């Protein structure tokens, strides 16, 4: 197992591997601020072995520059700050729709999410444990049980506000009645049961990446996005659109058009503004592909 290294050792290691570091004092401050490991994701594209992640020798290409990796980190940070509020809005919107529409469909059963006639048993079993160990400790839910000790669960409009986004998506997938699931998908313009699950899982992944500070600029999807309705409007070869961040941003915009306001248009403007801000930087070598997103002008 590798041992911890000092800032001086880290700088020496980077230089030995071929990275140019001009202002050593500034580099020391940045390494102590951001961290060697985190910044490593942003100088990785400068390594000879990039994008191969196996059997790396960590040697850098000619021209590798410490400041360039910091600029790429800054771009990623700014991108994350743009995405996070929009992803929050999408999550809240979906959560509200699940609570409102399904709770009103099963009006006589406020805890429908624990009914095995409505939801698959696999969800109910895992949820019961999470409720006891996590959700019940929430101040709002705890207060509910203090006031209503006779009930095992708080009603959906309270409980489902405090489950994770992943569990919310899983709850939708575990609804037994396909018509109920499709009624939710219809709210976002889908009339079949394959595209929404594909898109919303990607939204969850990018949301988690933003929340935990994971790199975004070179995101590669393990499972490609479905083209869905985009087949009708996108002509010709779209390259890596459905497996990279480019496609993810387009899907986020698609969903935003189904929220109140003009968020779909504003989202694309915000991304374009970010790209224009960094257009003259050398980091465009790694993020310039985001300039060719086939943005939507309106809801599909």
C-alpha atoms as one frame of an Amber mdcrd trajectory, in Angstrom:
protein
   0.000   0.000   0.000   1.269   3.442  -0.923   2.331   5.793   1.863   1.217
   9.370   2.417   3.376  12.054   0.786   4.216  15.627   1.709   3.474  18.572
  -0.610   7.187  18.755  -1.443   7.235  15.068  -2.366   4.095  15.468  -4.474
   5.613  18.334  -6.478   8.843  16.397  -6.964   6.869  13.364  -8.157   4.883
  15.403 -10.695   8.039  16.995 -12.084   9.782  13.643 -12.266   6.891  12.334
 -14.349   7.199  15.201 -16.815   4.802  17.896 -15.573   5.768  21.541 -15.789
   5.237  23.488 -12.551   6.127  27.184 -12.726   5.287  28.801  -9.403   6.091
  26.167  -6.797   4.721  28.204  -3.892   1.382  28.628  -5.687   1.302  24.928
  -6.571   1.904  24.103  -2.898  -1.043  26.276  -1.836  -3.320  24.657  -4.442
  -2.307  21.113  -3.515  -2.998  21.877   0.121  -6.321  23.462  -0.833  -7.738
  21.040  -3.441  -5.634  17.963  -2.827  -3.274  15.824  -4.896  -5.748  12.972
  -5.363  -8.656  15.188  -6.470  -6.520  17.204  -8.876  -5.233  13.943 -10.315
  -8.525  13.524 -12.187  -7.756  16.789 -14.004  -4.175  16.073 -15.007  -5.116
  12.522 -16.025  -5.905  13.709 -19.622  -2.302  14.887 -19.852  -0.923  11.428
 -19.135   0.507   9.393 -21.995  -1.798   6.461 -21.199  -5.030   8.544 -21.209
  -7.844   7.444 -21.381  -6.659   3.955 -20.368  -7.103   3.543 -16.598  -5.308
   0.198 -16.290  -1.552  -0.287 -15.991  -0.861   3.455 -15.924   2.725   4.579
 -15.374   1.514   8.170 -14.732   4.042   9.621 -17.184   2.940  12.908 -18.739
   2.824  13.977 -22.374   5.075  16.739 -23.586   3.627  20.108 -22.555   1.764
  18.828 -19.484   1.202  21.801 -17.213   0.055  22.042 -13.600  -1.853  25.287
 -14.155  -3.765  23.693 -17.018  -5.066  20.979 -14.703  -6.188  23.669 -12.240
  -8.051  25.512 -15.014  -9.783  22.268 -15.987 -10.740  21.722 -12.338 -12.162
  25.258 -12.205 -14.210  24.638 -15.358 -15.625  21.449 -13.831 -16.426  23.268
 -10.602 -18.306  26.001 -12.454 -20.168  23.431 -14.546 -21.216  21.625 -11.360
 -22.490  24.882  -9.867 -24.698  25.380 -12.940 -26.039  21.832 -12.976 -26.789
  21.405  -9.265 -29.743  23.847  -8.952 -31.370  22.517 -12.131 -30.954  18.910
 -11.006 -32.425  19.862  -7.645 -35.455  21.329  -9.426 -35.889  18.141 -11.460
 -35.702  15.958  -8.367 -38.206  18.072  -6.453 -40.561  18.113  -9.435 -40.526
  14.327  -9.804 -40.868  13.786  -6.054 -43.871  16.124  -5.932 -45.561  14.418
  -8.872 -45.099  10.939  -7.374 -46.513  12.077  -4.030 -49.411  14.049  -5.478
 -50.652  11.856  -8.309 -50.188   8.436  -6.741 -51.410   9.501  -3.308 -54.570
  10.852  -4.904 -54.992   7.700  -6.960 -54.939   5.676  -3.721 -56.671   8.316
  -1.639 -57.872   5.866   1.019 -54.356   4.542   1.634 -51.955   7.308   2.814
 -49.134   4.749   3.164 -49.653   3.139  -0.255 -45.874   2.781  -0.617 -46.020
  -0.115   1.895 -48.993  -1.892   0.298 -47.948  -5.088  -1.498 -50.999  -4.767
  -3.734 -49.516  -1.539  -5.095 -45.739  -1.886  -4.677 -43.468  -4.897  -5.123
 -42.531  -6.736  -1.953 -38.817  -6.309  -2.632 -39.136  -2.535  -2.227 -41.343
  -2.787   0.850 -38.889  -5.088   2.677 -35.815  -2.946   2.062 -37.754   0.253
   2.748 -39.000  -0.984   6.143 -35.428  -1.298   7.384 -34.403   2.095   6.034
 -37.447   3.692   7.610 -36.588   2.362  11.065 -32.850   3.077  10.841 -32.801
   6.375   8.929 -36.051   8.108   8.038 -37.676   7.743  11.431 -34.804   9.678
  12.996 -35.630  12.741  10.908 -37.029  15.536  13.102 -40.232  15.907  11.087
 -40.964  12.175  10.954 -39.979  11.690  14.590 -42.383  14.447  15.604 -45.116
  12.823  13.551 -44.697   9.550  15.440 -44.690  11.370  18.778 -48.042  12.869
  17.852 -49.384   9.712  16.177 -47.778   6.712  17.936 -50.519   4.394  16.692
 -49.226   4.480  13.091 -46.175   2.575  11.868 -45.462   4.996   9.032 -46.018
   8.665   8.311 -48.164   9.359   5.221 -46.637   9.546   1.750 -46.556  13.359
   1.586 -44.241  13.362   4.599 -42.278  10.125   4.235 -41.440  10.378   0.541
 -39.918  13.815   1.013 -37.128  12.137   2.976 -36.225   9.098   0.888 -33.202
   9.303  -1.383 -33.571  10.122  -5.075 -32.412   6.596  -5.861 -35.129   5.103
  -3.640 -37.722   7.384  -5.225 -36.775   6.081  -8.673 -36.817   2.517  -7.386
 -40.282   3.079  -5.920 -41.534   4.159  -9.342 -39.976   1.078 -10.940 -41.609
  -1.147  -8.284 -45.159   0.090  -8.857 -47.041  -3.054  -9.828 -49.603  -1.466
 -12.111 -47.919  -0.574 -15.437 -50.662   1.976 -16.120 -49.705   3.855 -12.957
 -46.044   3.931 -13.994 -46.958   5.061 -17.489 -49.157   7.833 -16.085 -46.024
   9.247 -14.430 -43.947   8.840 -17.584 -46.660  10.665 -19.541 -46.125  13.730
 -17.357 -42.687  14.071 -18.960 -43.785  13.329 -22.512 -43.145   9.573 -22.665
 -45.758   7.152 -23.967 -43.751   3.943 -23.492 -41.966   2.374 -20.514 -38.311
   2.180 -21.566 -37.021   5.705 -22.171 -38.028   7.410 -18.907 -36.269   4.805
 -16.692 -33.148   5.131 -18.847 -33.108   8.938 -18.693 -34.012   9.326 -15.027
 -31.286   6.900 -13.942 -28.746   9.047 -15.800 -30.179  12.139 -14.091 -29.671
  10.384 -10.747 -26.075   9.521 -11.604 -25.147  13.031 -12.700 -26.909  14.456
  -9.645 -24.826  12.211  -7.381 -21.651  13.120  -9.271 -22.375  16.799  -8.642
 -23.211  16.218  -4.980 -20.015  14.275  -4.301 -17.636  16.345  -6.404 -16.885
  13.700  -9.025 -15.289  14.904 -12.290 -17.779  15.736 -15.028 -15.774  17.010
 -18.001 -14.901  13.575 -19.456 -17.935  11.647 -18.211 -18.528   8.389 -20.086
 -21.793   6.546 -19.553 -21.660   2.839 -18.820 -25.079   2.474 -20.416 -25.907
   4.620 -23.430 -28.874   6.942 -23.451 -31.814   5.894 -25.613 -32.378   8.220
 -28.546 -36.169   8.147 -27.988 -37.947  11.146 -29.476 -34.649  12.653 -30.570
 -34.605  10.256 -33.540 -37.197  12.451 -35.223 -35.283  15.724 -34.908 -31.599
  14.740 -34.933 -30.359  13.720 -38.349 -27.013  12.230 -39.324 -24.173  10.869
 -37.219 -24.323  12.208 -33.659 -20.978  10.723 -32.648 -20.670  10.120 -28.920
 -23.818  12.106 -28.061 -25.510   9.174 -26.318 -22.529   8.052 -24.257 -20.971
  11.324 -23.071 -21.750  14.396 -21.000 -23.007  16.056 -24.186 -26.039  13.740
 -24.283 -26.590  14.038 -20.546 -26.857  17.841 -20.791 -29.344  17.497 -23.647
 -31.468  15.104 -21.562 -31.404  17.514 -18.599 -32.642  20.254 -20.922 -35.379
  17.951 -22.235 -36.746  17.404 -18.708 -36.471  21.081 -17.798 -38.947  21.964
 -20.536 -41.538  19.997 -18.538 -41.052  22.186 -15.469 -42.776  25.554 -14.979
 -41.042  28.574 -16.452 -38.537  28.739 -19.268 -35.872  26.601 -17.614 -34.999
  24.543 -20.692 -33.965  27.611 -22.666 -32.202  29.223 -19.696 -30.243  26.039
 -19.034 -28.760  25.958 -22.533 -27.921  29.674 -22.244 -26.081  29.041 -18.963
 -23.997  26.235 -20.491 -23.186  28.329 -23.582 -22.148  31.218 -21.340 -19.782
  28.921 -19.447 -18.261  27.665 -22.696 -17.784  31.215 -23.978 -16.080  32.214
 -20.738 -13.481  29.460 -21.150 -13.353  29.465 -24.979  -9.825  30.889 -25.213
  -8.311  28.542 -22.642  -6.144  25.534 -23.448  -8.654  23.338 -21.601 -10.902
  23.492 -24.693  -8.817  20.552 -25.854 -10.743  18.465 -23.317 -14.129  20.187
 -23.071 -14.582  21.756 -26.500 -16.860  18.904 -27.554 -19.578  20.510 -25.403
 -19.794  23.332 -27.958 -21.628  21.006 -30.358 -24.648  20.002 -28.251 -27.779
  19.996 -30.494 -29.845  22.086 -28.067 -33.645  22.090 -28.140 -35.553  25.327
 -28.728 -38.770  24.086 -27.139 -40.470  21.148 -25.464 -40.605  17.933 -27.477
